[in-house]
Amino acid sequence: MNERRKAFKLLVAVLSIADARRRERFCVDGCGHWWHSLSSLA
């Protein structure tokens, strides 16, 4: 696998962890952000 693909996968993984932590902290009472529903759109 080339280095750019590895770097992209790592970036996506880090951002997903950061988003999960942000949701736990700031979206405890629920949010209406459209990007929280991306997995249900696929």
N, C-alpha and C positions, 0 to 999 in steps of 0.2 A: 504494500500500500504506500502511496507516495506521501511525503511529509505534509503537504497542504491538506490532504484528506484527514490525516491524523490530527492536525492542528484544528481543523474545523470541527471534528467530532469532540475533541477536548473542549473547545469553546462552547459548543451546544450543551455538553454535560455540565460545565461550570455554571452557565446561565440558568440551566434548569434547577440546579441546587440553590442558586441565589434566588430564583423566583419562588421556590418552595418555602424558603426561609422568610422572604418578604410577605408571602401570603399568610404564614403563621403569625407574623408580627402585626401587619397592618390590615389584613382582610379577615380578621377573626369573626366579625359580625356580618360578613358577606360583602360582596362587591358586585358591581354590574359591568366590570370591564369585559369587553368582547373577547379579549385574548385568553381569558380564563376558560372559555368554552371551546377552544381550538380542537382539543382531543375529541369532543363530541361531534364536531363537524366532519371529521375524517371518516 
